[in-house]
Amino acid sequence: SPEPAARSPAARRRSAPARARSARPPREMCEVTDAMMPHAAMQYLLVRPSVPAPLDPNFCPMVLSKRHYLKKIADCQVHGKVANLDFSIARPGGCCGRDTLPVFAEDHEGFEASVFLAGEVIRYMLWQRGGYKITLCGPKKICECIKAAYSLGGKYEFEVKTMPKIYGEVWSVTTVDKLESLPASKEEPIVCGKVASGCRIAFDLGKSDVKTVAVKDGEVLGSAETEWDVTNPDPKYHYDLIVKAMKDTAAKLPGPVEAIGGSATGAVSANSEATWCDCFPNVPPDVYKQQVVPIFNNIAKREFGGVPIKVINDGEVTAV
């Protein structure tokens, strides 16, 4: 499975998956809300890089932790002390991520490391691909531990509360007895158009400003940055500000807008819905669902004659 290249929003907000807790930065630098890694797990997971991170010398990258852990697994020759934990994470539309992790038996000294790493591997996939339904297949004890961790009041309560907001589906964690009963992996890559002919505008919603650009046949004719207050709880404020910024920039085009592209922080659906964008943090949940979720499509329909619009997560835009 691919290794994490960057921390998830939850990990940035809270703590790194494999950080040496005993030497964490001062509380004023970052708030750590995850429970301390069990001491029994540290010898299996904490590995510092050969070149220490200047701002946090005790930082232990997850890629090194997983590599060290898998070596420990490979060195375990005791029959019955290693098994596989397989899991899948379903997403709306039928897509499903799937992975496997070898784990120690519950009476092995490395069991706590298996529980810790399994939780983080699952969290990584959640933020990499999304999902609302975890299905586990593996030893009973570790499945119970993971299910508890991914429940309300558990270690991953943030994910438990956040994913339903993104997908509008009930969160669940279930177990199956047979590997054949685990949902199959299914991925459907979304291909974004790369043609920039005609008159187009694009926008990027950041935490401090709205960036807009006007393009004619691939040539940038104008761009602007408009400051905004993301803490404003009124969705009309956000709608009006974004529309004004877009129209002011569109005025630099020689003709009417033919298509719109955009990016925003948080989760954006395949249909360009702002399912959970944290640049509208104070809009009440019920109002958010009614007025913010469809905001991008409403802007295209009401303000620009229903031209095609495609909005994706700002991190995905950077990757593209």
N, C-alpha and C positions, 0 to 999 in steps of 0.2 A: 504494500500500500504506500501511497505517497507520504513523504514526511512533511510536517508543518514548516512553511517558509516564513510565516509571520504569526503573531499572537492574535487570537480571536478577540472581538470586542469585549467579551466577558473576561477573557484572560487579562486583557490590558486593564480592565476596570478593577480587577481583583488581584490576581497573582499569577505568576508564570507556573506552568504545569509541573516543572521539576526544579524548583528553586530551593537552595539551601536556606531553610527558614531561620536557622540560628544566627545568620549574618545578614538578614534582610535590611534594606535601606530604612532610614528613619521614617516614622509614621507620617511625618509631614510630606514626604516624597511620594509615598503610595500607601493606600490603605489595603491591608491584607485581610480578607474575610474568609478565605478557605482555611479549613483546619490544618494544623501542622502535619506534615508528612510523618507517618509512623516511623520511629527509629529503626524498626526491623526492615523497613523498605529502603532506607537511605543507602545501604551498602549495595543494593541492586540497581539503584536509579540515579544517584547523584554522581555525575562525572563532569568535572570542569574541563573546558577546552584548553588546548595547549597555549592559546593566546587569550588571557583573561579579558573580560569585558571591562573597559576602563571605568565606567560609571557603576558597575556592580561586579566586583571581582569574584563573587561567589555564585554568579549566575551559571546555571547548568542547562544547556540547550536540550530540548526534548529529543532531538535526533540522536545525541550521544547517549542519553539515558536509555532510549529504546534499544540502541545497538548493544550497550553493555548488558542490559536485561536479557536480550536474546542470546547473548553469549553464555550467560549464566544458565539459561534454559538448556542450551545445547550441551553444556557440561554436566547436566543432571542425568545420570545414567540409571537412577533408581526406578525400577518398573512401577508404574502407577502413580508416580509423583508429578507427571506432566500430562495435561490434557489440553484440548482446544476450546476456547470460548469464541463461538461464532455469533455475529450479530448483524442485523439489518436495520436500516432507518428509512421508513417509507415517507414519500412526499406526495402532495396532491398531484393528480394527473397520471398516476401509475408508476412514476420513477421511484427507484429504490437504490440506496447505497448499501454495500455489504462488505464486511471485512472479517478477519479472524486473528486471534491473538493466542499464542500458547500460554498457558497459565499453570502455576504450581498448585498442587493439592492443598487442601485447607490445613493439613497437619505439617506442611513443609514451612520452613522458616521464611521462604520467599513469597508466601501467600499474600501478605500485606502489600508487597510490591506489585503483585498481579492485580489486586483490587484497585490500587491507586492508578496504575498505568492503563488498565481497561477503562476506567472512568474518563481518563484524559483522552484516550484514543477515540472514544465515542463522542466526547465533547468536541474534539477537533473535526470529526466528520459532520457533526451538527452545524458547526459554523462554516465549514467548507461548502457543504451542499444543502443544508437545511433539512427539515423533517419534523414530524409530529408523532410518529409511532415507532418505538424501538422494540424489536423482537430479539430475544436472547436464546441461545442454544448452547448448553455447556454444563459443567458441574453445578449441582444444586446450590451449594453454599455461595459461590461467587455470583451466581445469578441473583440470589437473594440480596447480596450486598449491593450490586449494581442497581437493582430495582429500587431499593431503599434510598440510594444516593440520588436517583433521578425521580424522586417523589417530592411533594410539598414538604418542606422542613428538612429536606436532605441537602447534601453538599451542593448539588447542581440545581437548586431551587430557582436560580435566575433563569436558566434555560427552560425549566419546567413552566415558568410563568410567561416567558418571552415567546417561545415557539408558537403557542396557540394564538397569540396576537398577530404573528406574522402570517399564519396559514388559515386562521379561522376554523381550525379543527381541534377536537378534544385530544389532549395529550394522553398517551398511554404507554406503558411498558409491560410487555408480556413475555412469557417463556414458552418454548416448544421442546418436546422430548427428542424429536428426530431432526437431523440436519435437513432431510428432504422436505420438512414442513416449513423451513425458513424461507421467506420470500426471496425470489431470485433477484440478482442485481440487474438493474435496468437504467440506462442513462440515455438522454436525448439532448445532445448539445444544441444550444441555440445559436444560430448563425446570424450575426448582425450585418446589415448592408454596409458596403464600403464605398458606394457611389456618392459623390458629392456634386453632381451636376445640378444646374438650376439654382434658384434662390432658396437658401436654407438658413435656419438659425439653430443655435445650440445653447444650452444653459447648463450650469453646474451649481447645485445648491450646497454651499458649505455652511459651517457654523457661524461665520462672521459676515459673509457676503454672498451675493448672487452674481456669478460670472456669466456673461452672455457674449456670443460672437455671431457675426453675420458672414455668410459665405456665398459666393457666386461662382459656380463652376470650379469649385476647389480653391478659389482665392479668397482670403480673408479680407473683407472690406471694412470691418469695424469690430471692436470689442469693448467691453465695459465691465466694471465691478461696482455693484450697488450694495451698500451696507444695509443690513437688516437685523432686526432683533428677534432671534429665534425663540426667545423666552415669551414672546407675546402669545397669550392664550386664544386670541381671536383668529379663526381661520380666514376670515375676510381680509384681515391685514396682510397675511401671507399671500393670498391669492392676488390681491391688488398690486402688491409690491413686485411679485414675480412677473405678472402680466405687463406692468409698466416697464420693467427692465427689458423684457423681451421685445416689446413694441418700439421702445426707443432705439434699440439696436437694429431691429428690422427696418426701421426708417432709412437706414443707410443702403438698403438693397435697391436695385433699379426696378424691381418688380415685386409682385406679391409672394409671400412665403409659400413654398411648395412642400416643405417637410420640416419636421422639428426633431432634434435629438437632444437627449438630456441625461444627466447623472445626478444622483442624490445619495446622501449617507443613509445607511440602514438597508432594509429589505424592500426591494421593488419586485413586483410580480412579473411574470412573462408578458402580461397584458398592460404593462406600464402603470400598475396601480401602486400607490404609496402605502403598502400594507403595514409597514412598521418603519417609518423614517424618523430617526431621532433628531432631525432638525425642526420638528414640531413638538417638542417635549411637553409643553404645558397645555396643549389643546385637550379638553376633556375627552375621555375614551369614546363616549357615545357620539359626540360631535365629530371626533376624528374619523370614526367609521363612516359617517354620513357625508362629510364634506372634504376631508383630507385624502382618504383612500382614492377617490376618483379625481383628485385635483388636476393631475397632468392631462388626462383625457378630456376633462371639462375645459381646460384652457385651450386645447387644440380645437375642440368642437365649437365652443362659444366665441372664442376670440380670433381664430385663424381659419374659419370656414371648414373645419373638419379635416384638415390636412393630416397625412400620416404622422404619427409620433411614436418614438421609441425611447424609453427611459430605462436605464439600468443602474446598478449599484456603482458608486464612484470608484470603488476598488477594482471592479471588473473593467471599468473604462481605462484605468491606469494600466491594467494587465494587457488590454488590447493595444 
